[in-house]
Amino acid sequence: MKAESFGSLKVWYGIEIDSCLRRVGVSLQELPWEDFNQLDYVLVEYVGEKEWEGLPLAEIVRMRKLCKIPMILAHPNIQSLEENFPLGILVEVMRRHNISLEITGGKRNPWVWGGRDVTPLGRINLS
């Protein structure tokens, strides 16, 4: 299944995966990658968020090897990720493994609105 156009509207097909494998009920390798890789993209939720039992960033790099389509970290809590990696290293890992980042504001990411320099984020794909 790939993107379809309806006049000037283009529809992309994807899936959002909870990165807490305990909740998902299978291992990383047991996920239906053959089916997922037929989609346009995969969003991965709760990466690096210990309170949600999300996979650490290093495991996402392993997941990337199984995922052959665009991968996007879904609305991550950047501050949680930064507890383990400085922003520059986080950006470099994502850039090197071609992982995009969905950035949201509000309660999940108050730093976005706090006058913080977001220039390093310009080196990765943002969605």
MODELLER restraints for C-alpha pairs under 7 A, 6 or more apart:
rsr = mdl.restraints
at = mdl.atoms
rsr.add(forms.Gaussian(group=physical.xy_distance, feature=features.Distance(at['CA:1:A'], at['CA:38:A']), mean=5.61, stdev=0.5))
rsr.add(forms.Gaussian(group=physical.xy_distance, feature=features.Distance(at['CA:1:A'], at['CA:39:A']), mean=5.39, stdev=0.5))
rsr.add(forms.Gaussian(group=physical.xy_distance, feature=features.Distance(at['CA:2:A'], at['CA:12:A']), mean=6.66, stdev=0.5))
rsr.add(forms.Gaussian(group=physical.xy_distance, feature=features.Distance(at['CA:2:A'], at['CA:13:A']), mean=6.41, stdev=0.5))
rsr.add(forms.Gaussian(group=physical.xy_distance, feature=features.Distance(at['CA:2:A'], at['CA:39:A']), mean=5.86, stdev=0.5))
rsr.add(forms.Gaussian(group=physical.xy_distance, feature=features.Distance(at['CA:2:A'], at['CA:40:A']), mean=5.62, stdev=0.5))
rsr.add(forms.Gaussian(group=physical.xy_distance, feature=features.Distance(at['CA:3:A'], at['CA:10:A']), mean=6.62, stdev=0.5))
rsr.add(forms.Gaussian(group=physical.xy_distance, feature=features.Distance(at['CA:3:A'], at['CA:11:A']), mean=5.34, stdev=0.5))
rsr.add(forms.Gaussian(group=physical.xy_distance, feature=features.Distance(at['CA:3:A'], at['CA:12:A']), mean=4.35, stdev=0.5))
rsr.add(forms.Gaussian(group=physical.xy_distance, feature=features.Distance(at['CA:3:A'], at['CA:13:A']), mean=6.22, stdev=0.5))
rsr.add(forms.Gaussian(group=physical.xy_distance, feature=features.Distance(at['CA:3:A'], at['CA:40:A']), mean=6.66, stdev=0.5))
rsr.add(forms.Gaussian(group=physical.xy_distance, feature=features.Distance(at['CA:4:A'], at['CA:10:A']), mean=5.64, stdev=0.5))
rsr.add(forms.Gaussian(group=physical.xy_distance, feature=features.Distance(at['CA:4:A'], at['CA:11:A']), mean=5.27, stdev=0.5))
rsr.add(forms.Gaussian(group=physical.xy_distance, feature=features.Distance(at['CA:4:A'], at['CA:12:A']), mean=6.75, stdev=0.5))
rsr.add(forms.Gaussian(group=physical.xy_distance, feature=features.Distance(at['CA:5:A'], at['CA:11:A']), mean=6.23, stdev=0.5))
rsr.add(forms.Gaussian(group=physical.xy_distance, feature=features.Distance(at['CA:12:A'], at['CA:40:A']), mean=6.07, stdev=0.5))
rsr.add(forms.Gaussian(group=physical.xy_distance, feature=features.Distance(at['CA:13:A'], at['CA:39:A']), mean=5.65, stdev=0.5))
rsr.add(forms.Gaussian(group=physical.xy_distance, feature=features.Distance(at['CA:13:A'], at['CA:40:A']), mean=5.33, stdev=0.5))
rsr.add(forms.Gaussian(group=physical.xy_distance, feature=features.Distance(at['CA:13:A'], at['CA:41:A']), mean=6.92, stdev=0.5))
rsr.add(forms.Gaussian(group=physical.xy_distance, feature=features.Distance(at['CA:14:A'], at['CA:39:A']), mean=5.40, stdev=0.5))
rsr.add(forms.Gaussian(group=physical.xy_distance, feature=features.Distance(at['CA:14:A'], at['CA:40:A']), mean=5.50, stdev=0.5))
rsr.add(forms.Gaussian(group=physical.xy_distance, feature=features.Distance(at['CA:14:A'], at['CA:41:A']), mean=4.80, stdev=0.5))
rsr.add(forms.Gaussian(group=physical.xy_distance, feature=features.Distance(at['CA:14:A'], at['CA:42:A']), mean=5.55, stdev=0.5))
rsr.add(forms.Gaussian(group=physical.xy_distance, feature=features.Distance(at['CA:15:A'], at['CA:41:A']), mean=6.90, stdev=0.5))
rsr.add(forms.Gaussian(group=physical.xy_distance, feature=features.Distance(at['CA:15:A'], at['CA:42:A']), mean=5.18, stdev=0.5))
rsr.add(forms.Gaussian(group=physical.xy_distance, feature=features.Distance(at['CA:15:A'], at['CA:43:A']), mean=6.07, stdev=0.5))
rsr.add(forms.Gaussian(group=physical.xy_distance, feature=features.Distance(at['CA:16:A'], at['CA:42:A']), mean=5.91, stdev=0.5))
rsr.add(forms.Gaussian(group=physical.xy_distance, feature=features.Distance(at['CA:16:A'], at['CA:43:A']), mean=4.39, stdev=0.5))
rsr.add(forms.Gaussian(group=physical.xy_distance, feature=features.Distance(at['CA:16:A'], at['CA:44:A']), mean=5.67, stdev=0.5))
rsr.add(forms.Gaussian(group=physical.xy_distance, feature=features.Distance(at['CA:16:A'], at['CA:45:A']), mean=6.81, stdev=0.5))
rsr.add(forms.Gaussian(group=physical.xy_distance, feature=features.Distance(at['CA:17:A'], at['CA:43:A']), mean=6.11, stdev=0.5))
rsr.add(forms.Gaussian(group=physical.xy_distance, feature=features.Distance(at['CA:17:A'], at['CA:44:A']), mean=4.90, stdev=0.5))
rsr.add(forms.Gaussian(group=physical.xy_distance, feature=features.Distance(at['CA:17:A'], at['CA:45:A']), mean=5.97, stdev=0.5))
rsr.add(forms.Gaussian(group=physical.xy_distance, feature=features.Distance(at['CA:18:A'], at['CA:24:A']), mean=6.76, stdev=0.5))
rsr.add(forms.Gaussian(group=physical.xy_distance, feature=features.Distance(at['CA:18:A'], at['CA:44:A']), mean=6.12, stdev=0.5))
rsr.add(forms.Gaussian(group=physical.xy_distance, feature=features.Distance(at['CA:18:A'], at['CA:45:A']), mean=4.95, stdev=0.5))
rsr.add(forms.Gaussian(group=physical.xy_distance, feature=features.Distance(at['CA:18:A'], at['CA:46:A']), mean=6.59, stdev=0.5))
rsr.add(forms.Gaussian(group=physical.xy_distance, feature=features.Distance(at['CA:19:A'], at['CA:44:A']), mean=6.18, stdev=0.5))
rsr.add(forms.Gaussian(group=physical.xy_distance, feature=features.Distance(at['CA:19:A'], at['CA:45:A']), mean=5.64, stdev=0.5))
rsr.add(forms.Gaussian(group=physical.xy_distance, feature=features.Distance(at['CA:19:A'], at['CA:46:A']), mean=5.86, stdev=0.5))
rsr.add(forms.Gaussian(group=physical.xy_distance, feature=features.Distance(at['CA:19:A'], at['CA:47:A']), mean=6.20, stdev=0.5))
rsr.add(forms.Gaussian(group=physical.xy_distance, feature=features.Distance(at['CA:19:A'], at['CA:54:A']), mean=4.93, stdev=0.5))
rsr.add(forms.Gaussian(group=physical.xy_distance, feature=features.Distance(at['CA:19:A'], at['CA:55:A']), mean=5.39, stdev=0.5))
rsr.add(forms.Gaussian(group=physical.xy_distance, feature=features.Distance(at['CA:20:A'], at['CA:53:A']), mean=5.27, stdev=0.5))
rsr.add(forms.Gaussian(group=physical.xy_distance, feature=features.Distance(at['CA:20:A'], at['CA:54:A']), mean=4.58, stdev=0.5))
rsr.add(forms.Gaussian(group=physical.xy_distance, feature=features.Distance(at['CA:20:A'], at['CA:55:A']), mean=6.14, stdev=0.5))
rsr.add(forms.Gaussian(group=physical.xy_distance, feature=features.Distance(at['CA:21:A'], at['CA:27:A']), mean=6.24, stdev=0.5))
rsr.add(forms.Gaussian(group=physical.xy_distance, feature=features.Distance(at['CA:28:A'], at['CA:63:A']), mean=6.80, stdev=0.5))
rsr.add(forms.Gaussian(group=physical.xy_distance, feature=features.Distance(at['CA:33:A'], at['CA:66:A']), mean=6.70, stdev=0.5))
rsr.add(forms.Gaussian(group=physical.xy_distance, feature=features.Distance(at['CA:33:A'], at['CA:67:A']), mean=6.61, stdev=0.5))
rsr.add(forms.Gaussian(group=physical.xy_distance, feature=features.Distance(at['CA:37:A'], at['CA:67:A']), mean=6.38, stdev=0.5))
rsr.add(forms.Gaussian(group=physical.xy_distance, feature=features.Distance(at['CA:37:A'], at['CA:68:A']), mean=5.79, stdev=0.5))
rsr.add(forms.Gaussian(group=physical.xy_distance, feature=features.Distance(at['CA:37:A'], at['CA:69:A']), mean=5.78, stdev=0.5))
rsr.add(forms.Gaussian(group=physical.xy_distance, feature=features.Distance(at['CA:40:A'], at['CA:69:A']), mean=6.40, stdev=0.5))
rsr.add(forms.Gaussian(group=physical.xy_distance, feature=features.Distance(at['CA:40:A'], at['CA:70:A']), mean=6.94, stdev=0.5))
rsr.add(forms.Gaussian(group=physical.xy_distance, feature=features.Distance(at['CA:41:A'], at['CA:69:A']), mean=5.56, stdev=0.5))
rsr.add(forms.Gaussian(group=physical.xy_distance, feature=features.Distance(at['CA:41:A'], at['CA:70:A']), mean=4.76, stdev=0.5))
rsr.add(forms.Gaussian(group=physical.xy_distance, feature=features.Distance(at['CA:41:A'], at['CA:71:A']), mean=5.85, stdev=0.5))
rsr.add(forms.Gaussian(group=physical.xy_distance, feature=features.Distance(at['CA:42:A'], at['CA:70:A']), mean=6.37, stdev=0.5))
rsr.add(forms.Gaussian(group=physical.xy_distance, feature=features.Distance(at['CA:42:A'], at['CA:71:A']), mean=4.95, stdev=0.5))
rsr.add(forms.Gaussian(group=physical.xy_distance, feature=features.Distance(at['CA:42:A'], at['CA:72:A']), mean=6.22, stdev=0.5))
rsr.add(forms.Gaussian(group=physical.xy_distance, feature=features.Distance(at['CA:43:A'], at['CA:71:A']), mean=5.96, stdev=0.5))
rsr.add(forms.Gaussian(group=physical.xy_distance, feature=features.Distance(at['CA:43:A'], at['CA:72:A']), mean=4.75, stdev=0.5))
rsr.add(forms.Gaussian(group=physical.xy_distance, feature=features.Distance(at['CA:43:A'], at['CA:73:A']), mean=5.71, stdev=0.5))
rsr.add(forms.Gaussian(group=physical.xy_distance, feature=features.Distance(at['CA:43:A'], at['CA:74:A']), mean=5.32, stdev=0.5))
rsr.add(forms.Gaussian(group=physical.xy_distance, feature=features.Distance(at['CA:44:A'], at['CA:72:A']), mean=6.20, stdev=0.5))
rsr.add(forms.Gaussian(group=physical.xy_distance, feature=features.Distance(at['CA:44:A'], at['CA:73:A']), mean=4.96, stdev=0.5))
rsr.add(forms.Gaussian(group=physical.xy_distance, feature=features.Distance(at['CA:44:A'], at['CA:74:A']), mean=5.33, stdev=0.5))
rsr.add(forms.Gaussian(group=physical.xy_distance, feature=features.Distance(at['CA:45:A'], at['CA:73:A']), mean=6.24, stdev=0.5))
rsr.add(forms.Gaussian(group=physical.xy_distance, feature=features.Distance(at['CA:45:A'], at['CA:74:A']), mean=4.91, stdev=0.5))
rsr.add(forms.Gaussian(group=physical.xy_distance, feature=features.Distance(at['CA:45:A'], at['CA:76:A']), mean=6.97, stdev=0.5))
rsr.add(forms.Gaussian(group=physical.xy_distance, feature=features.Distance(at['CA:46:A'], at['CA:52:A']), mean=6.35, stdev=0.5))
rsr.add(forms.Gaussian(group=physical.xy_distance, feature=features.Distance(at['CA:46:A'], at['CA:54:A']), mean=4.73, stdev=0.5))
rsr.add(forms.Gaussian(group=physical.xy_distance, feature=features.Distance(at['CA:46:A'], at['CA:76:A']), mean=6.22, stdev=0.5))
rsr.add(forms.Gaussian(group=physical.xy_distance, feature=features.Distance(at['CA:47:A'], at['CA:54:A']), mean=4.87, stdev=0.5))
rsr.add(forms.Gaussian(group=physical.xy_distance, feature=features.Distance(at['CA:47:A'], at['CA:55:A']), mean=5.16, stdev=0.5))
rsr.add(forms.Gaussian(group=physical.xy_distance, feature=features.Distance(at['CA:47:A'], at['CA:56:A']), mean=5.92, stdev=0.5))
rsr.add(forms.Gaussian(group=physical.xy_distance, feature=features.Distance(at['CA:47:A'], at['CA:57:A']), mean=6.35, stdev=0.5))
rsr.add(forms.Gaussian(group=physical.xy_distance, feature=features.Distance(at['CA:47:A'], at['CA:76:A']), mean=6.53, stdev=0.5))
rsr.add(forms.Gaussian(group=physical.xy_distance, feature=features.Distance(at['CA:48:A'], at['CA:54:A']), mean=5.55, stdev=0.5))
rsr.add(forms.Gaussian(group=physical.xy_distance, feature=features.Distance(at['CA:48:A'], at['CA:55:A']), mean=5.70, stdev=0.5))
rsr.add(forms.Gaussian(group=physical.xy_distance, feature=features.Distance(at['CA:48:A'], at['CA:56:A']), mean=4.49, stdev=0.5))
rsr.add(forms.Gaussian(group=physical.xy_distance, feature=features.Distance(at['CA:48:A'], at['CA:57:A']), mean=5.85, stdev=0.5))
rsr.add(forms.Gaussian(group=physical.xy_distance, feature=features.Distance(at['CA:48:A'], at['CA:80:A']), mean=6.32, stdev=0.5))
rsr.add(forms.Gaussian(group=physical.xy_distance, feature=features.Distance(at['CA:48:A'], at['CA:81:A']), mean=5.29, stdev=0.5))
rsr.add(forms.Gaussian(group=physical.xy_distance, feature=features.Distance(at['CA:49:A'], at['CA:80:A']), mean=5.91, stdev=0.5))
rsr.add(forms.Gaussian(group=physical.xy_distance, feature=features.Distance(at['CA:61:A'], at['CA:97:A']), mean=6.89, stdev=0.5))
rsr.add(forms.Gaussian(group=physical.xy_distance, feature=features.Distance(at['CA:71:A'], at['CA:99:A']), mean=5.27, stdev=0.5))
rsr.add(forms.Gaussian(group=physical.xy_distance, feature=features.Distance(at['CA:71:A'], at['CA:100:A']), mean=6.15, stdev=0.5))
rsr.add(forms.Gaussian(group=physical.xy_distance, feature=features.Distance(at['CA:72:A'], at['CA:99:A']), mean=5.67, stdev=0.5))
rsr.add(forms.Gaussian(group=physical.xy_distance, feature=features.Distance(at['CA:72:A'], at['CA:100:A']), mean=4.46, stdev=0.5))
rsr.add(forms.Gaussian(group=physical.xy_distance, feature=features.Distance(at['CA:72:A'], at['CA:101:A']), mean=5.30, stdev=0.5))
rsr.add(forms.Gaussian(group=physical.xy_distance, feature=features.Distance(at['CA:72:A'], at['CA:102:A']), mean=6.60, stdev=0.5))
rsr.add(forms.Gaussian(group=physical.xy_distance, feature=features.Distance(at['CA:73:A'], at['CA:100:A']), mean=6.28, stdev=0.5))
rsr.add(forms.Gaussian(group=physical.xy_distance, feature=features.Distance(at['CA:73:A'], at['CA:101:A']), mean=4.98, stdev=0.5))
rsr.add(forms.Gaussian(group=physical.xy_distance, feature=features.Distance(at['CA:73:A'], at['CA:102:A']), mean=6.04, stdev=0.5))
rsr.add(forms.Gaussian(group=physical.xy_distance, feature=features.Distance(at['CA:74:A'], at['CA:101:A']), mean=6.79, stdev=0.5))
rsr.add(forms.Gaussian(group=physical.xy_distance, feature=features.Distance(at['CA:74:A'], at['CA:102:A']), mean=5.41, stdev=0.5))
rsr.add(forms.Gaussian(group=physical.xy_distance, feature=features.Distance(at['CA:75:A'], at['CA:102:A']), mean=5.17, stdev=0.5))
rsr.add(forms.Gaussian(group=physical.xy_distance, feature=features.Distance(at['CA:75:A'], at['CA:103:A']), mean=5.50, stdev=0.5))
rsr.add(forms.Gaussian(group=physical.xy_distance, feature=features.Distance(at['CA:75:A'], at['CA:104:A']), mean=5.77, stdev=0.5))
rsr.add(forms.Gaussian(group=physical.xy_distance, feature=features.Distance(at['CA:77:A'], at['CA:108:A']), mean=5.58, stdev=0.5))
rsr.add(forms.Gaussian(group=physical.xy_distance, feature=features.Distance(at['CA:77:A'], at['CA:109:A']), mean=5.83, stdev=0.5))
rsr.add(forms.Gaussian(group=physical.xy_distance, feature=features.Distance(at['CA:78:A'], at['CA:109:A']), mean=6.55, stdev=0.5))
rsr.add(forms.Gaussian(group=physical.xy_distance, feature=features.Distance(at['CA:88:A'], at['CA:120:A']), mean=6.33, stdev=0.5))
rsr.add(forms.Gaussian(group=physical.xy_distance, feature=features.Distance(at['CA:91:A'], at['CA:120:A']), mean=6.83, stdev=0.5))
rsr.add(forms.Gaussian(group=physical.xy_distance, feature=features.Distance(at['CA:91:A'], at['CA:121:A']), mean=6.42, stdev=0.5))
rsr.add(forms.Gaussian(group=physical.xy_distance, feature=features.Distance(at['CA:91:A'], at['CA:123:A']), mean=6.89, stdev=0.5))
rsr.add(forms.Gaussian(group=physical.xy_distance, feature=features.Distance(at['CA:91:A'], at['CA:124:A']), mean=6.39, stdev=0.5))
rsr.add(forms.Gaussian(group=physical.xy_distance, feature=features.Distance(at['CA:94:A'], at['CA:100:A']), mean=6.86, stdev=0.5))
rsr.add(forms.Gaussian(group=physical.xy_distance, feature=features.Distance(at['CA:94:A'], at['CA:124:A']), mean=6.71, stdev=0.5))
rsr.add(forms.Gaussian(group=physical.xy_distance, feature=features.Distance(at['CA:95:A'], at['CA:123:A']), mean=6.85, stdev=0.5))
rsr.add(forms.Gaussian(group=physical.xy_distance, feature=features.Distance(at['CA:95:A'], at['CA:124:A']), mean=5.15, stdev=0.5))
rsr.add(forms.Gaussian(group=physical.xy_distance, feature=features.Distance(at['CA:100:A'], at['CA:124:A']), mean=6.38, stdev=0.5))
rsr.add(forms.Gaussian(group=physical.xy_distance, feature=features.Distance(at['CA:100:A'], at['CA:125:A']), mean=4.59, stdev=0.5))
rsr.add(forms.Gaussian(group=physical.xy_distance, feature=features.Distance(at['CA:100:A'], at['CA:126:A']), mean=5.52, stdev=0.5))
rsr.add(forms.Gaussian(group=physical.xy_distance, feature=features.Distance(at['CA:100:A'], at['CA:127:A']), mean=6.69, stdev=0.5))
rsr.add(forms.Gaussian(group=physical.xy_distance, feature=features.Distance(at['CA:101:A'], at['CA:125:A']), mean=6.28, stdev=0.5))
rsr.add(forms.Gaussian(group=physical.xy_distance, feature=features.Distance(at['CA:101:A'], at['CA:126:A']), mean=4.85, stdev=0.5))
rsr.add(forms.Gaussian(group=physical.xy_distance, feature=features.Distance(at['CA:101:A'], at['CA:127:A']), mean=5.88, stdev=0.5))
rsr.add(forms.Gaussian(group=physical.xy_distance, feature=features.Distance(at['CA:102:A'], at['CA:126:A']), mean=5.78, stdev=0.5))
rsr.add(forms.Gaussian(group=physical.xy_distance, feature=features.Distance(at['CA:102:A'], at['CA:127:A']), mean=4.72, stdev=0.5))
rsr.add(forms.Gaussian(group=physical.xy_distance, feature=features.Distance(at['CA:105:A'], at['CA:112:A']), mean=6.04, stdev=0.5))
